[in-house]
Amino acid sequence: MAHSLRILDSLDGIDPLAWDALADGNPTLCYAFLDSLHRSGCASPASGWSPCYPTLWDGATLAGAAPVYAKSHSFGEYVFDWAWADAYERHGIAYYPKLLCAVPFTPATGARLLAGDAAARAQLAQAMLALARESRLSSLHVLFPAAPDAATLRAMGLLERRGVQFHWSNPGYASFEAFLAELAHDKRKKIRQERRRVAEAGVALRRVTGREASERDWDFFTACYRRTYREHRSTPYLDRRFFGMIAERMPEALLLVIAERDGRPIAAALDLFGGGTLYGRYWGSVEHVPGLHFEACYYQAMEFCIERGIARFEGGAQGEHKHARGFLAEETRSFHWLAHPAFARAIDDFLAREGAGIDAYVDELNERTPFRRAGLAEAKGEKRG
Protein backbone atom coordinates (compact mmCIF):
# COMPACT_ATOMS: atom_id res chain seq x y z
CA MET A 1 0.00 0.00 0.00
CA ALA A 2 1.28 3.46 -0.87
CA HIS A 3 2.17 5.80 1.97
CA SER A 4 0.47 9.15 2.39
CA LEU A 5 2.39 12.01 0.76
CA ARG A 6 3.09 15.49 2.13
CA ILE A 7 5.19 18.22 0.48
CA LEU A 8 7.03 20.21 3.17
CA ASP A 9 8.63 23.63 2.84
CA SER A 10 10.88 23.08 5.87
CA LEU A 11 12.10 20.35 8.19
CA ASP A 12 10.19 21.86 11.11
CA GLY A 13 7.98 19.28 12.76
CA ILE A 14 10.03 16.29 11.59
CA ASP A 15 11.67 14.23 14.31
CA PRO A 16 15.45 14.49 13.70
CA LEU A 17 15.96 10.89 14.84
CA ALA A 18 13.36 9.65 12.35
CA TRP A 19 15.01 11.62 9.56
CA ASP A 20 18.50 10.39 10.49
CA ALA A 21 17.29 6.80 10.49
CA LEU A 22 16.52 7.28 6.79
CA ALA A 23 19.88 9.01 6.17
CA ASP A 24 21.69 5.86 7.40
CA GLY A 25 24.76 7.57 8.83
CA ASN A 26 25.57 9.80 5.85
CA PRO A 27 26.57 13.17 7.39
CA THR A 28 25.72 15.11 4.22
CA LEU A 29 22.11 13.91 4.51
CA CYS A 30 21.58 14.14 8.25
CA TYR A 31 18.93 16.40 9.72
CA ALA A 32 21.43 18.75 11.38
CA PHE A 33 23.34 19.38 8.14
CA LEU A 34 20.31 20.09 5.97
CA ASP A 35 18.43 22.05 8.61
CA SER A 36 21.52 24.17 9.31
CA LEU A 37 21.76 25.02 5.61
CA HIS A 38 18.17 26.24 5.77
CA ARG A 39 18.27 28.05 9.13
CA SER A 40 21.54 29.83 8.35
CA GLY A 41 20.01 31.15 5.13
CA CYS A 42 22.69 29.55 2.96
CA ALA A 43 20.09 27.36 1.24
CA SER A 44 16.81 29.22 1.64
CA PRO A 45 14.20 30.88 -0.58
CA ALA A 46 16.11 34.17 -0.19
CA SER A 47 19.22 32.54 -1.68
CA GLY A 48 17.33 30.79 -4.48
CA TRP A 49 16.78 27.44 -2.74
CA SER A 50 13.10 26.90 -1.87
CA PRO A 51 12.61 23.60 0.00
CA CYS A 52 9.70 21.46 -1.18
CA TYR A 53 10.50 18.09 0.33
CA PRO A 54 8.22 15.18 -0.64
CA THR A 55 7.73 13.02 2.46
CA LEU A 56 6.00 9.69 2.94
CA TRP A 57 4.10 8.84 6.10
CA ASP A 58 2.70 5.76 7.79
CA GLY A 59 0.26 7.55 10.03
CA ALA A 60 2.52 9.75 12.19
CA THR A 61 5.68 7.82 11.27
CA LEU A 62 8.09 9.19 8.67
CA ALA A 63 8.65 6.48 6.05
CA GLY A 64 10.47 8.34 3.28
CA ALA A 65 11.72 11.71 2.12
CA ALA A 66 13.80 13.46 -0.54
CA PRO A 67 15.81 16.73 -0.38
CA VAL A 68 14.08 18.70 -3.13
CA TYR A 69 14.28 22.41 -3.97
CA ALA A 70 12.73 24.77 -6.46
CA LYS A 71 15.75 26.63 -7.83
CA SER A 72 15.98 30.05 -9.46
CA HIS A 73 19.59 29.48 -10.60
CA SER A 74 22.16 26.69 -11.04
CA PHE A 75 24.78 27.74 -8.48
CA GLY A 76 26.06 25.24 -5.93
CA GLU A 77 25.18 22.08 -7.85
CA TYR A 78 28.42 20.72 -9.44
CA VAL A 79 26.54 19.10 -12.34
CA PHE A 80 26.61 21.93 -14.82
CA ASP A 81 23.53 22.78 -16.87
CA TRP A 82 24.35 26.41 -17.66
CA ALA A 83 24.53 25.62 -21.38
CA TRP A 84 21.03 24.13 -21.22
CA ALA A 85 19.72 27.27 -19.50
CA ASP A 86 21.42 29.45 -22.13
CA ALA A 87 19.81 27.45 -24.93
CA TYR A 88 16.38 27.87 -23.36
CA GLU A 89 16.95 31.62 -23.04
CA ARG A 90 18.04 31.95 -26.67
CA HIS A 91 14.75 30.36 -27.69
CA GLY A 92 12.69 32.58 -25.41
CA ILE A 93 11.77 29.75 -23.04
CA ALA A 94 12.09 29.97 -19.24
CA TYR A 95 14.50 27.45 -17.72
CA TYR A 96 14.11 28.76 -14.18
CA PRO A 97 12.58 27.88 -11.83
CA LYS A 98 13.51 24.23 -12.05
CA LEU A 99 13.20 21.37 -9.56
CA LEU A 100 16.36 19.93 -8.00
CA CYS A 101 16.86 16.86 -5.81
CA ALA A 102 20.29 17.21 -4.23
CA VAL A 103 22.21 18.23 -1.13
CA PRO A 104 23.06 21.92 -1.56
CA PHE A 105 26.72 22.70 -2.29
CA THR A 106 27.69 19.03 -1.83
CA PRO A 107 28.94 16.94 -4.79
CA ALA A 108 28.84 13.68 -2.81
CA THR A 109 27.08 10.48 -3.83
CA GLY A 110 24.34 9.37 -1.47
CA ALA A 111 20.70 8.42 -1.15
CA ARG A 112 18.30 10.91 -2.69
CA LEU A 113 15.16 8.82 -2.30
CA LEU A 114 15.41 8.20 1.43
CA ALA A 115 13.23 5.17 1.99
CA GLY A 116 13.56 1.61 3.13
CA ASP A 117 12.23 -0.26 0.11
CA ALA A 118 11.98 -0.04 -3.66
CA ALA A 119 8.24 0.70 -3.67
CA ALA A 120 8.68 3.73 -1.41
CA ARG A 121 11.61 4.97 -3.50
CA ALA A 122 9.46 4.72 -6.61
CA GLN A 123 6.65 6.63 -4.89
CA LEU A 124 9.06 9.44 -3.96
CA ALA A 125 10.41 9.61 -7.51
CA GLN A 126 6.91 9.77 -8.96
CA ALA A 127 6.01 12.49 -6.44
CA MET A 128 8.97 14.62 -7.56
CA LEU A 129 8.05 14.22 -11.20
CA ALA A 130 4.40 15.05 -10.50
CA LEU A 131 5.48 18.14 -8.56
CA ALA A 132 7.59 19.36 -11.49
CA ARG A 133 4.73 18.81 -13.93
CA GLU A 134 1.96 20.25 -11.79
CA SER A 135 4.06 23.31 -10.94
CA ARG A 136 4.84 23.78 -14.66
CA LEU A 137 8.56 23.83 -14.01
CA SER A 138 10.98 23.39 -16.87
CA SER A 139 12.75 20.35 -15.52
CA LEU A 140 13.66 17.96 -12.71
CA HIS A 141 17.27 17.10 -11.86
CA VAL A 142 18.51 14.45 -9.40
CA LEU A 143 22.22 14.78 -8.62
CA PHE A 144 24.69 12.18 -7.31
CA PRO A 145 22.14 9.47 -6.41
CA ALA A 146 23.25 6.19 -4.87
CA ALA A 147 22.86 3.00 -6.93
CA PRO A 148 19.37 1.97 -5.69
CA ASP A 149 17.99 5.43 -6.50
CA ALA A 150 19.72 5.45 -9.87
CA ALA A 151 18.00 2.17 -10.73
CA THR A 152 14.61 3.65 -9.82
CA LEU A 153 15.14 6.81 -11.87
CA ARG A 154 16.52 4.88 -14.83
CA ALA A 155 13.45 2.62 -14.84
CA MET A 156 11.25 5.74 -14.97
CA GLY A 157 12.95 6.82 -18.18
CA LEU A 158 14.76 9.92 -16.93
CA LEU A 159 17.79 10.99 -18.95
CA GLU A 160 21.02 9.78 -17.42
CA ARG A 161 24.18 11.84 -17.25
CA ARG A 162 27.55 10.49 -16.18
CA GLY A 163 30.53 12.22 -14.66
CA VAL A 164 33.83 11.34 -12.99
CA GLN A 165 35.19 11.91 -9.51
CA PHE A 166 38.28 10.56 -7.77
CA HIS A 167 37.82 8.43 -4.66
CA TRP A 168 40.31 6.69 -2.38
CA SER A 169 39.71 3.25 -0.89
CA ASN A 170 41.10 1.88 2.36
CA PRO A 171 41.02 -1.93 2.30
CA GLY A 172 42.46 -2.00 5.83
CA TYR A 173 45.89 -0.39 5.55
CA ALA A 174 47.93 -0.71 8.75
CA SER A 175 49.57 2.67 8.17
CA PHE A 176 50.11 5.40 5.60
CA GLU A 177 53.38 3.71 4.71
CA ALA A 178 51.46 0.53 3.94
CA PHE A 179 49.35 2.52 1.49
CA LEU A 180 52.47 4.03 -0.10
CA ALA A 181 53.93 0.56 -0.54
CA GLU A 182 51.06 -0.26 -2.92
CA LEU A 183 51.84 2.69 -5.22
CA ALA A 184 54.12 2.67 -8.24
CA HIS A 185 57.63 3.83 -7.35
CA ASP A 186 57.40 7.28 -8.96
CA LYS A 187 54.08 8.07 -7.27
CA ARG A 188 55.36 6.91 -3.89
CA LYS A 189 58.51 9.01 -4.27
CA LYS A 190 56.52 12.13 -5.19
CA ILE A 191 54.23 11.89 -2.16
CA ARG A 192 57.17 11.45 0.19
CA GLN A 193 58.87 14.47 -1.36
CA GLU A 194 55.73 16.58 -0.94
CA ARG A 195 55.33 15.62 2.70
CA ARG A 196 59.01 16.24 3.39
CA ARG A 197 58.86 19.74 1.86
CA VAL A 198 55.96 20.67 4.13
CA ALA A 199 57.82 19.42 7.21
CA GLU A 200 61.05 21.16 6.17
CA ALA A 201 59.08 24.42 5.80
CA GLY A 202 58.39 24.22 9.53
CA VAL A 203 54.70 23.40 9.13
CA ALA A 204 52.98 21.15 11.65
CA LEU A 205 49.52 19.66 11.12
CA ARG A 206 46.92 18.94 13.75
CA ARG A 207 43.64 17.14 13.32
CA VAL A 208 40.70 18.00 15.56
CA THR A 209 37.17 16.66 15.47
CA GLY A 210 34.21 18.95 15.86
CA ARG A 211 34.11 18.19 19.59
CA GLU A 212 37.73 19.28 20.01
CA ALA A 213 37.73 22.33 17.75
CA SER A 214 37.65 25.75 19.42
CA GLU A 215 35.77 28.86 18.35
CA ARG A 216 39.13 30.24 17.26
CA ASP A 217 39.67 27.18 15.04
CA TRP A 218 36.29 27.74 13.36
CA ASP A 219 36.93 31.46 12.95
CA PHE A 220 40.23 30.72 11.23
CA PHE A 221 38.78 28.00 9.02
CA THR A 222 35.96 30.32 7.91
CA ALA A 223 38.49 33.01 7.01
CA CYS A 224 40.44 30.45 4.94
CA TYR A 225 37.26 29.24 3.23
CA ARG A 226 36.25 32.78 2.29
CA ARG A 227 39.77 33.57 1.06
CA THR A 228 39.66 30.60 -1.33
CA TYR A 229 36.45 31.89 -2.90
CA ARG A 230 37.86 35.40 -3.19
CA GLU A 231 40.95 34.05 -4.95
CA HIS A 232 38.64 32.43 -7.50
CA ARG A 233 36.58 35.63 -7.76
CA SER A 234 33.50 33.86 -6.43
CA THR A 235 31.02 34.51 -3.64
CA PRO A 236 31.17 31.90 -0.87
CA TYR A 237 28.03 29.83 -0.46
CA LEU A 238 28.43 29.19 3.28
CA ASP A 239 29.06 31.46 6.27
CA ARG A 240 30.32 31.44 9.84
CA ARG A 241 26.82 30.97 11.18
CA PHE A 242 26.40 27.73 9.23
CA PHE A 243 29.78 26.37 10.34
CA GLY A 244 28.93 27.28 13.93
CA MET A 245 25.61 25.48 13.69
CA ILE A 246 27.03 22.21 12.41
CA ALA A 247 29.88 22.43 14.94
CA GLU A 248 27.25 22.53 17.69
CA ARG A 249 24.74 20.09 16.20
CA MET A 250 26.89 17.37 14.58
CA PRO A 251 30.44 17.66 16.01
CA GLU A 252 30.97 13.90 15.87
CA ALA A 253 30.88 14.04 12.05
CA LEU A 254 33.39 16.89 11.51
CA LEU A 255 37.15 16.89 11.07
CA LEU A 256 39.26 20.05 10.89
CA VAL A 257 42.85 19.84 9.70
CA ILE A 258 44.81 22.91 10.74
CA ALA A 259 48.33 23.72 9.53
CA GLU A 260 50.51 25.86 11.78
CA ARG A 261 53.96 27.41 11.56
CA ASP A 262 55.66 28.92 14.62
CA GLY A 263 52.41 28.43 16.52
CA ARG A 264 50.43 30.46 14.00
CA PRO A 265 47.69 28.87 11.84
CA ILE A 266 48.31 29.26 8.10
CA ALA A 267 45.85 26.82 6.46
CA ALA A 268 42.79 24.71 7.25
CA ALA A 269 40.62 22.02 5.66
CA LEU A 270 37.20 20.65 6.62
CA ASP A 271 36.00 17.08 6.13
CA LEU A 272 32.77 15.31 7.06
CA PHE A 273 32.71 11.63 7.99
CA GLY A 274 30.21 8.94 8.86
CA GLY A 275 28.63 5.80 7.45
CA GLY A 276 32.01 4.40 6.42
CA THR A 277 32.98 7.37 4.24
CA LEU A 278 34.94 10.60 4.68
CA TYR A 279 33.96 13.53 2.46
CA GLY A 280 36.55 16.16 1.62
CA ARG A 281 34.83 19.54 1.51
CA TYR A 282 36.68 22.86 1.88
CA TRP A 283 40.19 24.25 2.19
CA GLY A 284 42.01 27.56 2.33
CA SER A 285 45.33 29.11 3.35
CA VAL A 286 46.69 32.51 4.25
CA GLU A 287 50.14 31.84 2.81
CA HIS A 288 51.57 29.54 0.18
CA VAL A 289 53.67 26.52 1.13
CA PRO A 290 54.50 24.03 -1.67
CA GLY A 291 52.66 20.76 -1.15
CA LEU A 292 50.55 22.02 1.76
CA HIS A 293 47.27 21.67 -0.13
CA PHE A 294 47.95 17.96 -0.73
CA GLU A 295 49.04 17.42 2.87
CA ALA A 296 46.07 19.15 4.49
CA CYS A 297 43.38 17.96 2.09
CA TYR A 298 44.53 14.44 1.18
CA TYR A 299 47.31 12.90 3.23
CA GLN A 300 46.00 13.96 6.63
CA ALA A 301 42.53 12.73 5.67
CA MET A 302 43.95 9.41 4.48
CA GLU A 303 45.80 8.95 7.77
CA PHE A 304 42.60 9.72 9.65
CA CYS A 305 40.71 7.11 7.60
CA ILE A 306 43.40 4.53 8.31
CA GLU A 307 43.34 5.29 12.05
CA ARG A 308 39.53 5.16 12.23
CA GLY A 309 39.02 2.24 9.83
CA ILE A 310 37.04 4.42 7.40
CA ALA A 311 36.81 2.53 4.12
CA ARG A 312 36.24 5.31 1.61
CA PHE A 313 37.36 8.89 1.01
CA GLU A 314 35.48 10.99 -1.54
CA GLY A 315 37.77 13.84 -2.49
CA GLY A 316 35.05 16.07 -3.93
CA ALA A 317 34.46 17.43 -7.42
CA GLN A 318 37.06 17.58 -10.18
CA GLY A 319 40.79 17.27 -9.59
CA GLU A 320 42.64 14.84 -11.85
CA HIS A 321 45.73 15.60 -9.73
CA LYS A 322 44.16 13.29 -7.12
CA HIS A 323 44.73 10.31 -9.42
CA ALA A 324 48.52 10.38 -9.04
CA ARG A 325 48.01 10.34 -5.27
CA GLY A 326 46.04 7.10 -5.11
CA PHE A 327 42.52 8.24 -5.93
CA LEU A 328 40.86 6.15 -8.63
CA ALA A 329 38.25 7.27 -11.14
CA GLU A 330 34.65 6.62 -10.09
CA GLU A 331 31.67 7.35 -12.28
CA THR A 332 28.96 9.58 -10.86
CA ARG A 333 25.37 9.84 -12.09
CA SER A 334 22.66 12.41 -12.41
CA PHE A 335 19.15 12.08 -13.84
CA HIS A 336 17.12 14.66 -15.72
CA TRP A 337 13.58 15.19 -16.94
CA LEU A 338 12.76 18.12 -19.24
CA ALA A 339 9.22 19.18 -19.96
CA HIS A 340 9.98 20.52 -23.44
CA PRO A 341 10.04 17.53 -25.86
CA ALA A 342 12.44 19.06 -28.41
CA PHE A 343 14.94 20.09 -25.76
CA ALA A 344 14.65 16.68 -24.10
CA ARG A 345 15.59 15.00 -27.39
CA ALA A 346 18.48 17.39 -27.99
CA ILE A 347 19.87 16.90 -24.49
CA ASP A 348 19.45 13.13 -24.77
CA ASP A 349 21.64 13.22 -27.92
CA PHE A 350 24.18 15.42 -26.15
CA LEU A 351 24.36 13.07 -23.16
CA ALA A 352 25.01 10.09 -25.42
CA ARG A 353 28.00 11.88 -26.97
CA GLU A 354 29.21 13.12 -23.60
CA GLY A 355 28.92 9.61 -22.16
CA ALA A 356 31.13 8.16 -24.89
CA GLY A 357 33.78 10.69 -23.89
CA ILE A 358 33.45 9.67 -20.25
CA ASP A 359 34.01 6.03 -21.22
CA ALA A 360 37.21 6.89 -23.06
CA TYR A 361 38.44 9.09 -20.20
CA VAL A 362 37.86 6.42 -17.53
CA ASP A 363 39.56 3.78 -19.70
CA GLU A 364 42.58 6.04 -20.09
CA LEU A 365 42.78 6.67 -16.34
CA ASN A 366 42.51 2.97 -15.57
CA GLU A 367 45.34 2.24 -17.99
CA ARG A 368 47.69 4.60 -16.14
CA THR A 369 46.84 3.47 -12.61
CA PRO A 370 48.99 4.98 -9.85
CA PHE A 371 49.22 1.57 -8.16
CA ARG A 372 51.57 -1.31 -8.69
CA ARG A 373 49.61 -3.81 -10.73
CA ALA A 374 49.94 -6.42 -8.00
CA GLY A 375 48.37 -4.03 -5.48
CA LEU A 376 45.58 -2.66 -7.67
CA ALA A 377 42.93 -5.14 -6.51
CA GLU A 378 43.63 -4.32 -2.87
CA ALA A 379 43.49 -0.60 -3.58
CA LYS A 380 40.02 -1.13 -5.03
CA GLY A 381 38.96 -2.87 -1.81
CA GLU A 382 38.97 -6.35 -3.35
CA LYS A 383 40.33 -9.47 -1.70
CA ARG A 384 43.59 -10.91 -2.95
CA GLY A 385 43.30 -14.17 -4.86
C-alpha positions in Angstrom: 0.0 0.0 0.0 1.3 3.5 -0.9 2.2 5.8 2.0 0.5 9.2 2.4 2.4 12.0 0.8 3.1 15.5 2.1 5.2 18.2 0.5 7.0 20.2 3.2 8.6 23.6 2.8 10.9 23.1 5.9 12.1 20.3 8.2 10.2 21.9 11.1 8.0 19.3 12.8 10.0 16.3 11.6 11.7 14.2 14.3 15.5 14.5 13.7 16.0 10.9 14.8 13.4 9.7 12.4 15.0 11.6 9.6 18.5 10.4 10.5 17.3 6.8 10.5 16.5 7.3 6.8 19.9 9.0 6.2 21.7 5.9 7.4 24.8 7.6 8.8 25.6 9.8 5.8 26.6 13.2 7.4 25.7 15.1 4.2 22.1 13.9 4.5 21.6 14.1 8.3 18.9 16.4 9.7 21.4 18.8 11.4 23.3 19.4 8.1 20.3 20.1 6.0 18.4 22.1 8.6 21.5 24.2 9.3 21.8 25.0 5.6 18.2 26.2 5.8 18.3 28.1 9.1 21.5 29.8 8.3 20.0 31.2 5.1 22.7 29.5 3.0 20.1 27.4 1.2 16.8 29.2 1.6 14.2 30.9 -0.6 16.1 34.2 -0.2 19.2 32.5 -1.7 17.3 30.8 -4.5 16.8 27.4 -2.7 13.1 26.9 -1.9 12.6 23.6 0.0 9.7 21.5 -1.2 10.5 18.1 0.3 8.2 15.2 -0.6 7.7 13.0 2.5 6.0 9.7 2.9 4.1 8.8 6.1 2.7 5.8 7.8 0.3 7.6 10.0 2.5 9.7 12.2 5.7 7.8 11.3 8.1 9.2 8.7 8.7 6.5 6.1 10.5 8.3 3.3 11.7 11.7 2.1 13.8 13.5 -0.5 15.8 16.7 -0.4 14.1 18.7 -3.1 14.3 22.4 -4.0 12.7 24.8 -6.5 15.7 26.6 -7.8 16.0 30.0 -9.5 19.6 29.5 -10.6 22.2 26.7 -11.0 24.8 27.7 -8.5 26.1 25.2 -5.9 25.2 22.1 -7.8 28.4 20.7 -9.4 26.5 19.1 -12.3 26.6 21.9 -14.8 23.5 22.8 -16.9 24.4 26.4 -17.7 24.5 25.6 -21.4 21.0 24.1 -21.2 19.7 27.3 -19.5 21.4 29.5 -22.1 19.8 27.5 -24.9 16.4 27.9 -23.4 17.0 31.6 -23.0 18.0 32.0 -26.7 14.8 30.4 -27.7 12.7 32.6 -25.4 11.8 29.7 -23.0 12.1 30.0 -19.2 14.5 27.4 -17.7 14.1 28.8 -14.2 12.6 27.9 -11.8 13.5 24.2 -12.0 13.2 21.4 -9.6 16.4 19.9 -8.0 16.9 16.9 -5.8 20.3 17.2 -4.2 22.2 18.2 -1.1 23.1 21.9 -1.6 26.7 22.7 -2.3 27.7 19.0 -1.8 28.9 16.9 -4.8 28.8 13.7 -2.8 27.1 10.5 -3.8 24.3 9.4 -1.5 20.7 8.4 -1.1 18.3 10.9 -2.7 15.2 8.8 -2.3 15.4 8.2 1.4 13.2 5.2 2.0 13.6 1.6 3.1 12.2 -0.3 0.1 12.0 0.0 -3.7 8.2 0.7 -3.7 8.7 3.7 -1.4 11.6 5.0 -3.5 9.5 4.7 -6.6 6.6 6.6 -4.9 9.1 9.4 -4.0 10.4 9.6 -7.5 6.9 9.8 -9.0 6.0 12.5 -6.4 9.0 14.6 -7.6 8.1 14.2 -11.2 4.4 15.0 -10.5 5.5 18.1 -8.6 7.6 19.4 -11.5 4.7 18.8 -13.9 2.0 20.3 -11.8 4.1 23.3 -10.9 4.8 23.8 -14.7 8.6 23.8 -14.0 11.0 23.4 -16.9 12.7 20.3 -15.5 13.7 18.0 -12.7 17.3 17.1 -11.9 18.5 14.5 -9.4 22.2 14.8 -8.6 24.7 12.2 -7.3 22.1 9.5 -6.4 23.3 6.2 -4.9 22.9 3.0 -6.9 19.4 2.0 -5.7 18.0 5.4 -6.5 19.7 5.4 -9.9 18.0 2.2 -10.7 14.6 3.6 -9.8 15.1 6.8 -11.9 16.5 4.9 -14.8 13.5 2.6 -14.8 11.3 5.7 -15.0 12.9 6.8 -18.2 14.8 9.9 -16.9 17.8 11.0 -19.0 21.0 9.8 -17.4 24.2 11.8 -17.3 27.6 10.5 -16.2 30.5 12.2 -14.7 33.8 11.3 -13.0 35.2 11.9 -9.5 38.3 10.6 -7.8 37.8 8.4 -4.7 40.3 6.7 -2.4 39.7 3.2 -0.9 41.1 1.9 2.4 41.0 -1.9 2.3 42.5 -2.0 5.8 45.9 -0.4 5.6 47.9 -0.7 8.8 49.6 2.7 8.2 50.1 5.4 5.6 53.4 3.7 4.7 51.5 0.5 3.9 49.4 2.5 1.5 52.5 4.0 -0.1 53.9 0.6 -0.5 51.1 -0.3 -2.9 51.8 2.7 -5.2 54.1 2.7 -8.2 57.6 3.8 -7.3 57.4 7.3 -9.0 54.1 8.1 -7.3 55.4 6.9 -3.9 58.5 9.0 -4.3 56.5 12.1 -5.2 54.2 11.9 -2.2 57.2 11.4 0.2 58.9 14.5 -1.4 55.7 16.6 -0.9 55.3 15.6 2.7 59.0 16.2 3.4 58.9 19.7 1.9 56.0 20.7 4.1 57.8 19.4 7.2 61.0 21.2 6.2 59.1 24.4 5.8 58.4 24.2 9.5 54.7 23.4 9.1 53.0 21.2 11.7 49.5 19.7 11.1 46.9 18.9 13.8 43.6 17.1 13.3 40.7 18.0 15.6 37.2 16.7 15.5 34.2 19.0 15.9 34.1 18.2 19.6 37.7 19.3 20.0 37.7 22.3 17.7 37.6 25.8 19.4 35.8 28.9 18.3 39.1 30.2 17.3 39.7 27.2 15.0 36.3 27.7 13.4 36.9 31.5 12.9 40.2 30.7 11.2 38.8 28.0 9.0 36.0 30.3 7.9 38.5 33.0 7.0 40.4 30.4 4.9 37.3 29.2 3.2 36.2 32.8 2.3 39.8 33.6 1.1 39.7 30.6 -1.3 36.4 31.9 -2.9 37.9 35.4 -3.2 40.9 34.0 -4.9 38.6 32.4 -7.5 36.6 35.6 -7.8 33.5 33.9 -6.4 31.0 34.5 -3.6 31.2 31.9 -0.9 28.0 29.8 -0.5 28.4 29.2 3.3 29.1 31.5 6.3 30.3 31.4 9.8 26.8 31.0 11.2 26.4 27.7 9.2 29.8 26.4 10.3 28.9 27.3 13.9 25.6 25.5 13.7 27.0 22.2 12.4 29.9 22.4 14.9 27.2 22.5 17.7 24.7 20.1 16.2 26.9 17.4 14.6 30.4 17.7 16.0 31.0 13.9 15.9 30.9 14.0 12.0 33.4 16.9 11.5 37.2 16.9 11.1 39.3 20.1 10.9 42.9 19.8 9.7 44.8 22.9 10.7 48.3 23.7 9.5 50.5 25.9 11.8 54.0 27.4 11.6 55.7 28.9 14.6 52.4 28.4 16.5 50.4 30.5 14.0 47.7 28.9 11.8 48.3 29.3 8.1 45.8 26.8 6.5 42.8 24.7 7.2 40.6 22.0 5.7 37.2 20.7 6.6 36.0 17.1 6.1 32.8 15.3 7.1 32.7 11.6 8.0 30.2 8.9 8.9 28.6 5.8 7.4 32.0 4.4 6.4 33.0 7.4 4.2 34.9 10.6 4.7 34.0 13.5 2.5 36.5 16.2 1.6 34.8 19.5 1.5 36.7 22.9 1.9 40.2 24.3 2.2 42.0 27.6 2.3 45.3 29.1 3.3 46.7 32.5 4.3 50.1 31.8 2.8 51.6 29.5 0.2 53.7 26.5 1.1 54.5 24.0 -1.7 52.7 20.8 -1.1 50.6 22.0 1.8 47.3 21.7 -0.1 47.9 18.0 -0.7 49.0 17.4 2.9 46.1 19.2 4.5 43.4 18.0 2.1 44.5 14.4 1.2 47.3 12.9 3.2 46.0 14.0 6.6 42.5 12.7 5.7 43.9 9.4 4.5 45.8 8.9 7.8 42.6 9.7 9.6 40.7 7.1 7.6 43.4 4.5 8.3 43.3 5.3 12.1 39.5 5.2 12.2 39.0 2.2 9.8 37.0 4.4 7.4 36.8 2.5 4.1 36.2 5.3 1.6 37.4 8.9 1.0 35.5 11.0 -1.5 37.8 13.8 -2.5 35.1 16.1 -3.9 34.5 17.4 -7.4 37.1 17.6 -10.2 40.8 17.3 -9.6 42.6 14.8 -11.8 45.7 15.6 -9.7 44.2 13.3 -7.1 44.7 10.3 -9.4 48.5 10.4 -9.0 48.0 10.3 -5.3 46.0 7.1 -5.1 42.5 8.2 -5.9 40.9 6.1 -8.6 38.3 7.3 -11.1 34.7 6.6 -10.1 31.7 7.4 -12.3 29.0 9.6 -10.9 25.4 9.8 -12.1 22.7 12.4 -12.4 19.2 12.1 -13.8 17.1 14.7 -15.7 13.6 15.2 -16.9 12.8 18.1 -19.2 9.2 19.2 -20.0 10.0 20.5 -23.4 10.0 17.5 -25.9 12.4 19.1 -28.4 14.9 20.1 -25.8 14.6 16.7 -24.1 15.6 15.0 -27.4 18.5 17.4 -28.0 19.9 16.9 -24.5 19.4 13.1 -24.8 21.6 13.2 -27.9 24.2 15.4 -26.2 24.4 13.1 -23.2 25.0 10.1 -25.4 28.0 11.9 -27.0 29.2 13.1 -23.6 28.9 9.6 -22.2 31.1 8.2 -24.9 33.8 10.7 -23.9 33.4 9.7 -20.3 34.0 6.0 -21.2 37.2 6.9 -23.1 38.4 9.1 -20.2 37.9 6.4 -17.5 39.6 3.8 -19.7 42.6 6.0 -20.1 42.8 6.7 -16.3 42.5 3.0 -15.6 45.3 2.2 -18.0 47.7 4.6 -16.1 46.8 3.5 -12.6 49.0 5.0 -9.8 49.2 1.6 -8.2 51.6 -1.3 -8.7 49.6 -3.8 -10.7 49.9 -6.4 -8.0 48.4 -4.0 -5.5 45.6 -2.7 -7.7 42.9 -5.1 -6.5 43.6 -4.3 -2.9 43.5 -0.6 -3.6 40.0 -1.1 -5.0 39.0 -2.9 -1.8 39.0 -6.3 -3.4 40.3 -9.5 -1.7 43.6 -10.9 -2.9 43.3 -14.2 -4.9 
